[in-house]
Amino acid sequence: MEFIDYYKVLGINRDASPDAIKKAFRKLARKYHPDKNPGDIEAEKKFKQVNEANEVLSDPAKREKYDKYGKDWEHAEAFEAQQRQRRGAGGPGFGGQTFTYSGDFESEMFSDFFNEMFGGGQRSYGTGRRQAVRGQDLQATLRLSITDILQDQKQILDVGGKKIRLTIPAGVEDNQTIKIKGQGASAMPGGTKGDLYITFQISEHPDFRRKGQNLYVKQDIDLYTAVLGGSAEVKTPYGRINVKIPQGAQNGQKLRIRGKGMPVYKLDRKGDLYVELHVIIPTNLSEKEKSLFRELAGRSEVGQRA
């Protein structure tokens, strides 16, 4: 059975921090998620490998065992059993214990390497103790709008016929995947349940364009307000506000409104709202209005010659 380098699967160094592991996992999980690659067997295989690597490296106990034994994984159980025996009896040796493995179960979610090292089958020791099989992880997709994630939201999801109460943190990203521990498939007797991985898909908004935690909105203003300055009523996700327009505002100019963007995921702050000005040129001018514009144009030409 071939050794699997989980660090290589996630593309990280062996001394990677928990945050770096989480970031690498999220990036690859989004890339290979079955919903984004329907019918792609290779992508499904990669997705399972990424989940498996995260299952080990994000768990301190599993990661410690994996780092400790490395390519000697085939002897990991024997090594650990020997250490337990030494601690219990105060001396070296196996104390006559026998070690057997019954391979009557194989997880569909994880590789043979994972099952062998972390309990994907039943291992019995001389004491009769068994290491239980862990339940399979499940995946689900939840579609939301920008307005759905302006604040924490409680929902009840139906996953495989099971009702799950979930609090969705404000500011989740499009294609972000989170893990709900213990909400996966049931395990064999004595085992722990698998986990549930939920991937969020955030739909586009007709008025706002999202870029990270900032939002962008277009605002029409008339030529007179652009030239002389004034104010405009601007739509934000939190309601309409009056925004001051500076004199001489240019078409396409952006005004920054602090704290009116998207909530930052799991942080008590918000991004900004950028208002992009769109100057409306007047049409159907009266002769008097045209005359005034010609007068202004003439003054402009004189000013340029001077």
MITIPA-319693 format. One record per residue (C-alpha): chain; x, y, z; residue number from 1; residue in three letters. Coordinates in Angstrom, 1 decimal. Layout:
@kette->A, xx->X, yy->Y, zz->Z, nr->NUM, rest->ALA
...
//
This chain:
@kette->A, xx->0.0, yy->0.0, zz->0.0, nr->1, rest->MET
@kette->A, xx->1.5, yy->3.3, zz->-1.1, nr->2, rest->GLU
@kette->A, xx->2.3, yy->6.1, zz->1.4, nr->3, rest->PHE
@kette->A, xx->0.3, yy->9.3, zz->0.7, nr->4, rest->ILE
@kette->A, xx->2.0, yy->12.7, zz->1.3, nr->5, rest->ASP
@kette->A, xx->-0.9, yy->14.8, zz->2.6, nr->6, rest->TYR
@kette->A, xx->1.3, yy->17.9, zz->2.6, nr->7, rest->TYR
@kette->A, xx->2.0, yy->17.5, zz->-1.1, nr->8, rest->LYS
@kette->A, xx->-1.8, yy->16.9, zz->-1.8, nr->9, rest->VAL
@kette->A, xx->-2.5, yy->20.4, zz->-0.3, nr->10, rest->LEU
@kette->A, xx->0.6, yy->22.0, zz->-1.7, nr->11, rest->GLY
@kette->A, xx->1.9, yy->23.2, zz->1.7, nr->12, rest->ILE
@kette->A, xx->5.1, yy->22.8, zz->3.7, nr->13, rest->ASN
@kette->A, xx->5.3, yy->20.4, zz->6.6, nr->14, rest->ARG
@kette->A, xx->5.5, yy->23.2, zz->9.1, nr->15, rest->ASP
@kette->A, xx->2.4, yy->24.9, zz->7.8, nr->16, rest->ALA
@kette->A, xx->0.2, yy->26.6, zz->10.3, nr->17, rest->SER
@kette->A, xx->-3.5, yy->25.6, zz->10.9, nr->18, rest->PRO
@kette->A, xx->-4.6, yy->28.7, zz->9.1, nr->19, rest->ASP
@kette->A, xx->-2.4, yy->27.8, zz->6.1, nr->20, rest->ALA
@kette->A, xx->-3.8, yy->24.3, zz->6.0, nr->21, rest->ILE
@kette->A, xx->-7.4, yy->25.7, zz->6.2, nr->22, rest->LYS
@kette->A, xx->-6.7, yy->28.2, zz->3.4, nr->23, rest->LYS
@kette->A, xx->-5.1, yy->25.6, zz->1.1, nr->24, rest->ALA
@kette->A, xx->-8.0, yy->23.2, zz->1.7, nr->25, rest->PHE
@kette->A, xx->-10.7, yy->25.8, zz->1.0, nr->26, rest->ARG
@kette->A, xx->-9.0, yy->26.8, zz->-2.3, nr->27, rest->LYS
@kette->A, xx->-8.6, yy->23.2, zz->-3.6, nr->28, rest->LEU
@kette->A, xx->-12.1, yy->22.1, zz->-2.3, nr->29, rest->ALA
@kette->A, xx->-13.6, yy->24.9, zz->-4.3, nr->30, rest->ARG
@kette->A, xx->-11.6, yy->24.0, zz->-7.4, nr->31, rest->LYS
@kette->A, xx->-12.5, yy->20.3, zz->-7.4, nr->32, rest->TYR
@kette->A, xx->-15.9, yy->20.4, zz->-5.8, nr->33, rest->HIS
@kette->A, xx->-18.3, yy->18.0, zz->-7.7, nr->34, rest->PRO
@kette->A, xx->-20.9, yy->20.7, zz->-8.2, nr->35, rest->ASP
@kette->A, xx->-18.3, yy->22.7, zz->-10.3, nr->36, rest->LYS
@kette->A, xx->-17.1, yy->19.6, zz->-12.1, nr->37, rest->ASN
@kette->A, xx->-20.2, yy->17.4, zz->-12.9, nr->38, rest->PRO
@kette->A, xx->-19.2, yy->14.1, zz->-14.3, nr->39, rest->GLY
@kette->A, xx->-15.5, yy->14.7, zz->-14.0, nr->40, rest->ASP
@kette->A, xx->-14.1, yy->11.5, zz->-12.4, nr->41, rest->ILE
@kette->A, xx->-10.6, yy->12.9, zz->-12.0, nr->42, rest->GLU
@kette->A, xx->-11.9, yy->16.0, zz->-10.2, nr->43, rest->ALA
@kette->A, xx->-14.0, yy->13.9, zz->-7.9, nr->44, rest->GLU
@kette->A, xx->-10.9, yy->11.8, zz->-7.1, nr->45, rest->LYS
@kette->A, xx->-8.9, yy->15.0, zz->-6.3, nr->46, rest->LYS
@kette->A, xx->-11.7, yy->16.3, zz->-4.1, nr->47, rest->PHE
@kette->A, xx->-11.6, yy->13.2, zz->-2.0, nr->48, rest->LYS
@kette->A, xx->-7.8, yy->13.4, zz->-1.7, nr->49, rest->GLN
@kette->A, xx->-8.1, yy->17.0, zz->-0.6, nr->50, rest->VAL
@kette->A, xx->-10.8, yy->16.2, zz->2.0, nr->51, rest->ASN
@kette->A, xx->-8.7, yy->13.3, zz->3.2, nr->52, rest->GLU
@kette->A, xx->-5.6, yy->15.4, zz->3.6, nr->53, rest->ALA
@kette->A, xx->-7.5, yy->18.0, zz->5.5, nr->54, rest->ASN
@kette->A, xx->-9.1, yy->15.4, zz->7.7, nr->55, rest->GLU
@kette->A, xx->-5.6, yy->14.4, zz->8.9, nr->56, rest->VAL
@kette->A, xx->-3.7, yy->17.7, zz->8.9, nr->57, rest->LEU
@kette->A, xx->-6.5, yy->19.8, zz->10.5, nr->58, rest->SER
@kette->A, xx->-6.8, yy->17.3, zz->13.4, nr->59, rest->ASP
@kette->A, xx->-3.9, yy->17.8, zz->15.9, nr->60, rest->PRO
@kette->A, xx->-3.9, yy->14.2, zz->17.1, nr->61, rest->ALA
@kette->A, xx->-4.0, yy->12.7, zz->13.6, nr->62, rest->LYS
@kette->A, xx->-1.4, yy->15.1, zz->12.3, nr->63, rest->ARG
@kette->A, xx->1.0, yy->14.3, zz->15.2, nr->64, rest->GLU
@kette->A, xx->0.6, yy->10.6, zz->14.5, nr->65, rest->LYS
@kette->A, xx->1.1, yy->11.1, zz->10.8, nr->66, rest->TYR
@kette->A, xx->4.2, yy->13.3, zz->11.3, nr->67, rest->ASP
@kette->A, xx->5.6, yy->10.8, zz->13.9, nr->68, rest->LYS
@kette->A, xx->5.5, yy->7.7, zz->11.8, nr->69, rest->TYR
@kette->A, xx->5.6, yy->9.0, zz->8.3, nr->70, rest->GLY
@kette->A, xx->6.5, yy->6.2, zz->5.9, nr->71, rest->LYS
@kette->A, xx->6.6, yy->3.7, zz->8.7, nr->72, rest->ASP
@kette->A, xx->2.8, yy->4.0, zz->8.9, nr->73, rest->TRP
@kette->A, xx->2.5, yy->0.2, zz->8.5, nr->74, rest->GLU
@kette->A, xx->4.0, yy->-0.3, zz->12.0, nr->75, rest->HIS
@kette->A, xx->2.3, yy->2.7, zz->13.7, nr->76, rest->ALA
@kette->A, xx->-0.3, yy->0.6, zz->15.5, nr->77, rest->GLU
@kette->A, xx->2.3, yy->-1.9, zz->16.7, nr->78, rest->ALA
@kette->A, xx->4.6, yy->1.0, zz->17.9, nr->79, rest->PHE
@kette->A, xx->1.8, yy->2.6, zz->19.8, nr->80, rest->GLU
@kette->A, xx->0.6, yy->-0.6, zz->21.3, nr->81, rest->ALA
@kette->A, xx->4.1, yy->-1.3, zz->22.5, nr->82, rest->GLN
@kette->A, xx->4.3, yy->2.1, zz->24.2, nr->83, rest->GLN
@kette->A, xx->1.0, yy->1.5, zz->25.9, nr->84, rest->ARG
@kette->A, xx->2.2, yy->-1.8, zz->27.2, nr->85, rest->GLN
@kette->A, xx->5.4, yy->-0.2, zz->28.5, nr->86, rest->ARG
@kette->A, xx->3.5, yy->2.4, zz->30.3, nr->87, rest->ARG
@kette->A, xx->1.2, yy->-0.2, zz->31.8, nr->88, rest->GLY
@kette->A, xx->3.7, yy->-2.8, zz->32.8, nr->89, rest->ALA
@kette->A, xx->6.7, yy->-0.6, zz->33.3, nr->90, rest->GLY
@kette->A, xx->9.0, yy->-2.7, zz->31.1, nr->91, rest->GLY
@kette->A, xx->9.9, yy->-3.4, zz->27.5, nr->92, rest->PRO
@kette->A, xx->8.3, yy->-6.0, zz->25.2, nr->93, rest->GLY
@kette->A, xx->4.8, yy->-6.8, zz->24.0, nr->94, rest->PHE
@kette->A, xx->3.9, yy->-8.9, zz->27.0, nr->95, rest->GLY
@kette->A, xx->2.5, yy->-11.7, zz->24.9, nr->96, rest->GLY
@kette->A, xx->-0.2, yy->-9.5, zz->23.2, nr->97, rest->GLN
@kette->A, xx->-1.2, yy->-10.4, zz->19.7, nr->98, rest->THR
@kette->A, xx->-2.3, yy->-7.9, zz->17.0, nr->99, rest->PHE
@kette->A, xx->-4.8, yy->-8.8, zz->14.3, nr->100, rest->THR
@kette->A, xx->-6.6, yy->-6.8, zz->11.7, nr->101, rest->TYR
@kette->A, xx->-9.9, yy->-7.8, zz->10.1, nr->102, rest->SER
@kette->A, xx->-10.4, yy->-6.0, zz->6.8, nr->103, rest->GLY
@kette->A, xx->-14.1, yy->-6.5, zz->6.5, nr->104, rest->ASP
@kette->A, xx->-14.9, yy->-2.8, zz->5.9, nr->105, rest->PHE
@kette->A, xx->-13.6, yy->-0.3, zz->3.4, nr->106, rest->GLU
@kette->A, xx->-14.5, yy->3.4, zz->3.5, nr->107, rest->SER
@kette->A, xx->-15.7, yy->4.8, zz->0.1, nr->108, rest->GLU
@kette->A, xx->-14.6, yy->8.2, zz->1.2, nr->109, rest->MET
@kette->A, xx->-11.0, yy->7.6, zz->2.2, nr->110, rest->PHE
@kette->A, xx->-8.0, yy->5.7, zz->0.8, nr->111, rest->SER
@kette->A, xx->-6.7, yy->2.4, zz->2.0, nr->112, rest->ASP
@kette->A, xx->-3.7, yy->4.3, zz->3.5, nr->113, rest->PHE
@kette->A, xx->-6.1, yy->6.5, zz->5.6, nr->114, rest->PHE
@kette->A, xx->-8.2, yy->3.5, zz->6.6, nr->115, rest->ASN
@kette->A, xx->-5.2, yy->1.5, zz->7.7, nr->116, rest->GLU
@kette->A, xx->-3.5, yy->4.3, zz->9.7, nr->117, rest->MET
@kette->A, xx->-6.5, yy->6.1, zz->11.2, nr->118, rest->PHE
@kette->A, xx->-9.1, yy->3.3, zz->11.8, nr->119, rest->GLY
@kette->A, xx->-11.0, yy->2.7, zz->8.6, nr->120, rest->GLY
@kette->A, xx->-11.3, yy->-0.9, zz->9.6, nr->121, rest->GLY
@kette->A, xx->-11.6, yy->-2.8, zz->12.9, nr->122, rest->GLN
@kette->A, xx->-8.4, yy->-3.5, zz->14.7, nr->123, rest->ARG
@kette->A, xx->-8.5, yy->-5.8, zz->17.7, nr->124, rest->SER
@kette->A, xx->-5.7, yy->-6.1, zz->20.3, nr->125, rest->TYR
@kette->A, xx->-5.1, yy->-8.8, zz->22.9, nr->126, rest->GLY
@kette->A, xx->-7.3, yy->-6.9, zz->25.3, nr->127, rest->THR
@kette->A, xx->-10.3, yy->-7.2, zz->22.9, nr->128, rest->GLY
@kette->A, xx->-10.6, yy->-3.5, zz->22.3, nr->129, rest->ARG
@kette->A, xx->-11.7, yy->-2.3, zz->18.9, nr->130, rest->ARG
@kette->A, xx->-11.1, yy->0.9, zz->17.1, nr->131, rest->GLN
@kette->A, xx->-14.4, yy->1.9, zz->15.6, nr->132, rest->ALA
@kette->A, xx->-15.1, yy->3.0, zz->12.1, nr->133, rest->VAL
@kette->A, xx->-15.8, yy->6.7, zz->11.4, nr->134, rest->ARG
@kette->A, xx->-18.8, yy->7.7, zz->9.5, nr->135, rest->GLY
@kette->A, xx->-18.6, yy->9.1, zz->5.9, nr->136, rest->GLN
@kette->A, xx->-18.3, yy->12.8, zz->5.3, nr->137, rest->ASP
@kette->A, xx->-21.2, yy->14.5, zz->3.4, nr->138, rest->LEU
@kette->A, xx->-21.2, yy->17.4, zz->1.0, nr->139, rest->GLN
@kette->A, xx->-24.0, yy->19.9, zz->0.4, nr->140, rest->ALA
@kette->A, xx->-24.4, yy->23.2, zz->-1.5, nr->141, rest->THR
@kette->A, xx->-26.4, yy->26.2, zz->-0.2, nr->142, rest->LEU
@kette->A, xx->-27.4, yy->29.0, zz->-2.5, nr->143, rest->ARG
@kette->A, xx->-27.7, yy->32.5, zz->-0.9, nr->144, rest->LEU
@kette->A, xx->-28.0, yy->36.1, zz->-2.0, nr->145, rest->SER
@kette->A, xx->-25.9, yy->39.1, zz->-0.8, nr->146, rest->ILE
@kette->A, xx->-28.8, yy->40.3, zz->1.4, nr->147, rest->THR
@kette->A, xx->-29.0, yy->36.8, zz->3.0, nr->148, rest->ASP
@kette->A, xx->-25.4, yy->37.2, zz->4.4, nr->149, rest->ILE
@kette->A, xx->-25.5, yy->40.7, zz->5.8, nr->150, rest->LEU
@kette->A, xx->-25.9, yy->39.3, zz->9.3, nr->151, rest->GLN
@kette->A, xx->-25.7, yy->35.9, zz->10.9, nr->152, rest->ASP
@kette->A, xx->-28.6, yy->33.7, zz->9.8, nr->153, rest->GLN
@kette->A, xx->-30.1, yy->30.6, zz->11.3, nr->154, rest->LYS
@kette->A, xx->-31.4, yy->28.0, zz->8.8, nr->155, rest->GLN
@kette->A, xx->-32.6, yy->24.4, zz->8.9, nr->156, rest->ILE
@kette->A, xx->-31.1, yy->22.3, zz->6.2, nr->157, rest->LEU
@kette->A, xx->-32.4, yy->18.9, zz->4.9, nr->158, rest->ASP
@kette->A, xx->-29.3, yy->16.7, zz->4.2, nr->159, rest->VAL
@kette->A, xx->-30.1, yy->13.2, zz->3.3, nr->160, rest->GLY
@kette->A, xx->-33.5, yy->13.4, zz->5.0, nr->161, rest->GLY
@kette->A, xx->-31.9, yy->14.7, zz->8.2, nr->162, rest->LYS
@kette->A, xx->-32.8, yy->18.2, zz->9.6, nr->163, rest->LYS
@kette->A, xx->-29.7, yy->20.1, zz->10.6, nr->164, rest->ILE
@kette->A, xx->-29.9, yy->23.5, zz->12.4, nr->165, rest->ARG
@kette->A, xx->-27.2, yy->25.8, zz->11.2, nr->166, rest->LEU
@kette->A, xx->-26.0, yy->29.3, zz->12.0, nr->167, rest->THR
@kette->A, xx->-24.5, yy->30.8, zz->8.8, nr->168, rest->ILE
@kette->A, xx->-21.9, yy->33.5, zz->9.7, nr->169, rest->PRO
@kette->A, xx->-22.4, yy->36.9, zz->8.0, nr->170, rest->ALA
@kette->A, xx->-20.0, yy->37.6, zz->5.1, nr->171, rest->GLY
@kette->A, xx->-19.4, yy->34.1, zz->3.8, nr->172, rest->VAL
@kette->A, xx->-17.7, yy->34.1, zz->0.4, nr->173, rest->GLU
@kette->A, xx->-18.9, yy->32.7, zz->-2.9, nr->174, rest->ASP
@kette->A, xx->-17.7, yy->29.0, zz->-3.1, nr->175, rest->ASN
@kette->A, xx->-16.5, yy->29.0, zz->0.5, nr->176, rest->GLN
@kette->A, xx->-16.7, yy->25.6, zz->2.2, nr->177, rest->THR
@kette->A, xx->-17.2, yy->25.2, zz->5.9, nr->178, rest->ILE
@kette->A, xx->-17.1, yy->22.0, zz->8.0, nr->179, rest->LYS
@kette->A, xx->-19.9, yy->21.1, zz->10.5, nr->180, rest->ILE
@kette->A, xx->-18.3, yy->18.5, zz->12.7, nr->181, rest->LYS
@kette->A, xx->-20.3, yy->15.4, zz->13.5, nr->182, rest->GLY
@kette->A, xx->-23.2, yy->16.1, zz->11.1, nr->183, rest->GLN
@kette->A, xx->-22.1, yy->13.6, zz->8.5, nr->184, rest->GLY
@kette->A, xx->-23.1, yy->10.0, zz->8.0, nr->185, rest->ALA
@kette->A, xx->-23.6, yy->7.7, zz->11.0, nr->186, rest->SER
@kette->A, xx->-20.8, yy->5.3, zz->11.9, nr->187, rest->ALA
@kette->A, xx->-20.7, yy->1.7, zz->12.8, nr->188, rest->MET
@kette->A, xx->-21.5, yy->1.0, zz->16.5, nr->189, rest->PRO
@kette->A, xx->-19.1, yy->2.7, zz->18.8, nr->190, rest->GLY
@kette->A, xx->-17.7, yy->5.0, zz->16.0, nr->191, rest->GLY
@kette->A, xx->-18.0, yy->8.7, zz->15.5, nr->192, rest->THR
@kette->A, xx->-20.2, yy->10.4, zz->12.9, nr->193, rest->LYS
@kette->A, xx->-18.6, yy->11.9, zz->9.8, nr->194, rest->GLY
@kette->A, xx->-18.6, yy->15.7, zz->9.1, nr->195, rest->ASP
@kette->A, xx->-20.7, yy->17.8, zz->6.8, nr->196, rest->LEU
@kette->A, xx->-19.0, yy->20.1, zz->4.3, nr->197, rest->TYR
@kette->A, xx->-21.2, yy->22.9, zz->3.1, nr->198, rest->ILE
@kette->A, xx->-20.2, yy->25.0, zz->0.0, nr->199, rest->THR
@kette->A, xx->-21.9, yy->28.4, zz->-0.3, nr->200, rest->PHE
@kette->A, xx->-22.9, yy->29.8, zz->-3.7, nr->201, rest->GLN
@kette->A, xx->-23.7, yy->33.6, zz->-3.5, nr->202, rest->ILE
@kette->A, xx->-25.8, yy->34.8, zz->-6.4, nr->203, rest->SER
@kette->A, xx->-25.1, yy->38.1, zz->-8.2, nr->204, rest->GLU
@kette->A, xx->-27.1, yy->41.2, zz->-7.0, nr->205, rest->HIS
@kette->A, xx->-28.9, yy->43.4, zz->-9.6, nr->206, rest->PRO
@kette->A, xx->-27.6, yy->46.6, zz->-7.9, nr->207, rest->ASP
@kette->A, xx->-24.3, yy->45.7, zz->-6.2, nr->208, rest->PHE
@kette->A, xx->-21.1, yy->44.2, zz->-7.4, nr->209, rest->ARG
@kette->A, xx->-19.0, yy->42.4, zz->-4.7, nr->210, rest->ARG
@kette->A, xx->-15.2, yy->42.4, zz->-4.7, nr->211, rest->LYS
@kette->A, xx->-14.0, yy->40.8, zz->-1.5, nr->212, rest->GLY
@kette->A, xx->-15.7, yy->42.6, zz->1.4, nr->213, rest->GLN
@kette->A, xx->-16.3, yy->45.8, zz->-0.7, nr->214, rest->ASN
@kette->A, xx->-19.3, yy->46.6, zz->-2.7, nr->215, rest->LEU
@kette->A, xx->-19.7, yy->48.8, zz->-5.8, nr->216, rest->TYR
@kette->A, xx->-22.8, yy->50.6, zz->-7.0, nr->217, rest->VAL
@kette->A, xx->-23.5, yy->52.9, zz->-9.9, nr->218, rest->LYS
@kette->A, xx->-25.2, yy->56.2, zz->-9.3, nr->219, rest->GLN
@kette->A, xx->-26.7, yy->58.6, zz->-11.9, nr->220, rest->ASP
@kette->A, xx->-26.3, yy->62.3, zz->-11.3, nr->221, rest->ILE
@kette->A, xx->-27.3, yy->65.2, zz->-13.6, nr->222, rest->ASP
@kette->A, xx->-24.8, yy->67.5, zz->-15.2, nr->223, rest->LEU
@kette->A, xx->-25.7, yy->70.5, zz->-13.0, nr->224, rest->TYR
@kette->A, xx->-24.9, yy->68.5, zz->-9.8, nr->225, rest->THR
@kette->A, xx->-21.7, yy->67.2, zz->-11.3, nr->226, rest->ALA
@kette->A, xx->-20.6, yy->70.8, zz->-12.1, nr->227, rest->VAL
@kette->A, xx->-21.9, yy->72.7, zz->-9.0, nr->228, rest->LEU
@kette->A, xx->-21.9, yy->69.9, zz->-6.4, nr->229, rest->GLY
@kette->A, xx->-24.8, yy->68.8, zz->-4.3, nr->230, rest->GLY
@kette->A, xx->-26.1, yy->65.5, zz->-3.0, nr->231, rest->SER
@kette->A, xx->-27.6, yy->62.3, zz->-4.3, nr->232, rest->ALA
@kette->A, xx->-29.7, yy->59.6, zz->-2.6, nr->233, rest->GLU
@kette->A, xx->-27.7, yy->56.3, zz->-2.9, nr->234, rest->VAL
@kette->A, xx->-29.0, yy->52.8, zz->-2.4, nr->235, rest->LYS
@kette->A, xx->-26.9, yy->50.7, zz->0.0, nr->236, rest->THR
@kette->A, xx->-27.6, yy->47.1, zz->1.3, nr->237, rest->PRO
@kette->A, xx->-28.7, yy->48.7, zz->4.6, nr->238, rest->TYR
@kette->A, xx->-31.1, yy->51.3, zz->3.1, nr->239, rest->GLY
@kette->A, xx->-30.8, yy->54.6, zz->1.2, nr->240, rest->ARG
@kette->A, xx->-28.5, yy->57.4, zz->2.3, nr->241, rest->ILE
@kette->A, xx->-27.7, yy->60.9, zz->1.1, nr->242, rest->ASN
@kette->A, xx->-24.2, yy->61.2, zz->-0.3, nr->243, rest->VAL
@kette->A, xx->-22.4, yy->64.5, zz->-0.9, nr->244, rest->LYS
@kette->A, xx->-21.3, yy->65.1, zz->-4.5, nr->245, rest->ILE
@kette->A, xx->-18.2, yy->67.4, zz->-4.8, nr->246, rest->PRO
@kette->A, xx->-18.1, yy->70.2, zz->-7.3, nr->247, rest->GLN
@kette->A, xx->-16.6, yy->69.2, zz->-10.6, nr->248, rest->GLY
@kette->A, xx->-17.4, yy->65.5, zz->-10.2, nr->249, rest->ALA
@kette->A, xx->-16.2, yy->63.5, zz->-13.1, nr->250, rest->GLN
@kette->A, xx->-18.0, yy->60.7, zz->-15.0, nr->251, rest->ASN
@kette->A, xx->-16.8, yy->57.4, zz->-13.6, nr->252, rest->GLY
@kette->A, xx->-15.4, yy->59.0, zz->-10.4, nr->253, rest->GLN
@kette->A, xx->-15.8, yy->56.7, zz->-7.3, nr->254, rest->LYS
@kette->A, xx->-16.8, yy->58.0, zz->-3.9, nr->255, rest->LEU
@kette->A, xx->-15.9, yy->55.8, zz->-0.9, nr->256, rest->ARG
@kette->A, xx->-18.5, yy->55.2, zz->1.8, nr->257, rest->ILE
@kette->A, xx->-16.9, yy->53.6, zz->4.8, nr->258, rest->ARG
@kette->A, xx->-18.6, yy->50.7, zz->6.6, nr->259, rest->GLY
@kette->A, xx->-21.4, yy->50.2, zz->4.1, nr->260, rest->LYS
@kette->A, xx->-19.9, yy->47.1, zz->2.4, nr->261, rest->GLY
@kette->A, xx->-20.1, yy->43.4, zz->3.3, nr->262, rest->MET
@kette->A, xx->-19.5, yy->42.1, zz->6.8, nr->263, rest->PRO
@kette->A, xx->-16.0, yy->40.5, zz->7.1, nr->264, rest->VAL
@kette->A, xx->-16.4, yy->36.8, zz->7.8, nr->265, rest->TYR
@kette->A, xx->-16.3, yy->36.2, zz->11.6, nr->266, rest->LYS
@kette->A, xx->-14.9, yy->39.7, zz->12.3, nr->267, rest->LEU
@kette->A, xx->-16.9, yy->42.6, zz->13.8, nr->268, rest->ASP
@kette->A, xx->-16.4, yy->45.0, zz->10.9, nr->269, rest->ARG
@kette->A, xx->-17.6, yy->45.7, zz->7.4, nr->270, rest->LYS
@kette->A, xx->-16.0, yy->46.6, zz->4.1, nr->271, rest->GLY
@kette->A, xx->-16.7, yy->49.8, zz->2.2, nr->272, rest->ASP
@kette->A, xx->-19.2, yy->50.8, zz->-0.5, nr->273, rest->LEU
@kette->A, xx->-17.8, yy->52.5, zz->-3.6, nr->274, rest->TYR
@kette->A, xx->-20.3, yy->54.8, zz->-5.5, nr->275, rest->VAL
@kette->A, xx->-19.4, yy->55.1, zz->-9.1, nr->276, rest->GLU
@kette->A, xx->-20.8, yy->58.4, zz->-10.6, nr->277, rest->LEU
@kette->A, xx->-22.5, yy->58.3, zz->-14.0, nr->278, rest->HIS
@kette->A, xx->-23.1, yy->61.9, zz->-15.3, nr->279, rest->VAL
@kette->A, xx->-26.3, yy->62.2, zz->-17.4, nr->280, rest->ILE
@kette->A, xx->-25.8, yy->64.7, zz->-20.3, nr->281, rest->ILE
@kette->A, xx->-29.0, yy->66.7, zz->-20.8, nr->282, rest->PRO
@kette->A, xx->-31.0, yy->66.4, zz->-24.0, nr->283, rest->THR
@kette->A, xx->-33.9, yy->68.4, zz->-25.6, nr->284, rest->ASN
@kette->A, xx->-32.4, yy->71.7, zz->-24.5, nr->285, rest->LEU
@kette->A, xx->-34.3, yy->74.9, zz->-25.0, nr->286, rest->SER
@kette->A, xx->-32.8, yy->77.7, zz->-27.2, nr->287, rest->GLU
@kette->A, xx->-32.0, yy->79.7, zz->-24.0, nr->288, rest->LYS
@kette->A, xx->-30.2, yy->76.7, zz->-22.4, nr->289, rest->GLU
@kette->A, xx->-28.2, yy->76.1, zz->-25.6, nr->290, rest->LYS
@kette->A, xx->-27.3, yy->79.8, zz->-25.7, nr->291, rest->SER
@kette->A, xx->-26.0, yy->79.6, zz->-22.1, nr->292, rest->LEU
@kette->A, xx->-23.9, yy->76.6, zz->-23.0, nr->293, rest->PHE
@kette->A, xx->-22.5, yy->78.4, zz->-26.0, nr->294, rest->ARG
@kette->A, xx->-21.6, yy->81.3, zz->-23.8, nr->295, rest->GLU
@kette->A, xx->-19.9, yy->79.0, zz->-21.4, nr->296, rest->LEU
@kette->A, xx->-18.0, yy->77.3, zz->-24.3, nr->297, rest->ALA
@kette->A, xx->-16.9, yy->80.7, zz->-25.5, nr->298, rest->GLY
@kette->A, xx->-15.5, yy->81.7, zz->-22.1, nr->299, rest->ARG
@kette->A, xx->-13.7, yy->78.4, zz->-22.0, nr->300, rest->SER
@kette->A, xx->-12.1, yy->79.0, zz->-25.4, nr->301, rest->GLU
@kette->A, xx->-11.0, yy->82.5, zz->-24.2, nr->302, rest->VAL
@kette->A, xx->-9.6, yy->81.1, zz->-21.1, nr->303, rest->GLY
@kette->A, xx->-7.6, yy->78.5, zz->-23.0, nr->304, rest->GLN
@kette->A, xx->-6.1, yy->81.1, zz->-25.4, nr->305, rest->ARG
@kette->A, xx->-5.1, yy->83.3, zz->-22.5, nr->306, rest->ALA
//
